[in-house]
């Protein structure tokens, strides 16, 4: 399958409702579906496997599966299973997550995420692309090979990235990088050059830069800001994101609220025709792919349907 330019982000709810959402998105012509992972919500790898056999066209991806709770051999074999059910339609997005949930919920030792990711990707790449993984690292120690005659599925590996060093790592090792609530100008000025530098170091083409873009189908600035703070406000209390916002030129004030100027830059808002034009401009400006989260303002069902039509039109 050719790589899409636009996709939809969903947060799993119940297994049945999530599967219905994915099937509906496929019928509406949405090119790509990305599922996030939260510790106590239904597992996206299981849900995407179920969706793989009930959909025909839509691309399926994770954005992201956290690495610390899952052995890379187990995750690689889950990815291979989904690819076998939906050949060429699955992309595996991974990342270390944040220290608080990784340590507090899973009891993992967070440590240094970038060296950990380097080891983890080596294991995934070995199994999914070369058929064997032999990694003896500080956080990843695996030795596994696919059975004789089994071809590696070559599932694309996408890394979550927030600051330039993580984008550089993605440029060096992965098939793409995915952002999360990062302003597009920051991605173009900081993330893309870092990815190009990592790719040059590894003597390989620069992989895809996938920008997470929240969308609100409303012209009411105050309502959009209110809905966006309800959806994303807690990121203003996370140190890694506070640092990224400051680097992007939007320091978080002492009261821990997302600044109006940041929301104006971050959220694509307006009527459907305005939103589509803005998303196309983002793509024309140097971003390879947009990954859209709908921020409901008035009528969630109608806004979801309208967003699906926009994404289908962009392709």
Secondary structure, 3 states (H helix, E strand, C coil): CCCCCEEEEECCCCHHHHHHHHHHHHHCCCCEEEECCCCCCCCHHHHHHHHHCCCCCCEEEECCEECCCCCHHHHHHHHHHHHHHCCCCEEEEEECCCHHHHHHCCCCCCCCHHHHHHHHHHHHHHHHHHCEEEEECCCCEEEEECCCCCCCCCCEEEEECCCHHHHHHHHHHCCEEECCCCCHHHHHHHHHHHHHHHHHHCCCCCCEEEEEEEEECCCCHHHHHHHHHHHHHHHHHCHHHHHHHHHCCCCCCCCCCCCHHHHHHHCEECCHHHHHHHHHHHHHCCCCEEEEEECCCCCHHHHHHHHHHHHHHHC
